[in-house]
Amino acid sequence: MEGYSISRTATDEKPNGNGDLGNKPPTFDGTRSKFREWLNQIRISLALNYAKYSTDELKIFYVLSHLRGEAGLWGEAWMKDTPTPSTGTKDWGTFDSFMEKLEGAYKPGNEEDTSLAKLEQLQQGNLRASEFLTTFRLEARRSGLLTSGTLDTGNDRQLVRKLKKALKKSVVRQVMMLPTKPTNFEEWCTKAIEVDDQYHEMMDSITETRPTKAQIDTRLRAVVTMTKLTTKEREELRKKGICFRCRKGKHLAKDCTVNSTIPGFQKKDTPKKEYPQKNAKTWGKEAAIQVLTLMEGMDQDQYDEFVTHMNTSRNNATDSQNDMDNVDF
């Protein structure tokens, strides 16, 4: 059973409509599922207004004043059942005793079992570790495994096991790879938040520098179209005897040395590979996806080199058809 002692609390809160500090707690109508949340708000209010509700009797009647409906009827019955001594003045007893009876009447009987079941089902999913652990801790407290004091070894091991099962596998793996591994539940919570925050910071940084799809499309279009020769340009090059491939020097495209000067584009006397026939539309889509995927990971230098290689590759594909035209010169 948790203690109900209310300690003095320093605060800068301003009085509410009733002259009390903090927000006014709601009334409780006897709905068991709402009891725990309501009780926490009552405790906060009593802690903020310690000087005003300084005796057990004042605290008891403060709580009674927030009971309505079925809970209000319970409060009336409790008051009637409190014996009146010979002095004629009722002794309402201690605040802790009163709260034990109230909690016994409205605390969900299977709350701990329900919370234990929830702990087994909880999954981090797309939540940040810090957000997820707030929910995990709440259910752990309701289950009785997590208390305000020092955890016993058995409960600590249970919580660590359940937490490792609930966290993302990637988070658990990163925590396990740390030089200093966590040894208890609290350390696991701290390390899980640290590695998760580091991951999201890294992803945010990548997102800021990664080109958008529109930028990638623009770059790809530039690579594909920037070196395409028009009929007029081809005729002018032919008249001047200039190579269709490098656009420099009076030599034939088949004798051009551009291929041998760009890494990755050297001519090799290797047999032509036979590839299975593919649907043209399907092949084009797959190729575009692969190119876009590669471009997403490029920095500026890599992109510039990529453009250079694509230009040369485009020339090879386009101008190979014009080699015979160059032979005329």
Beta strands, then each sheet from edge to edge (+ up, - down):
end
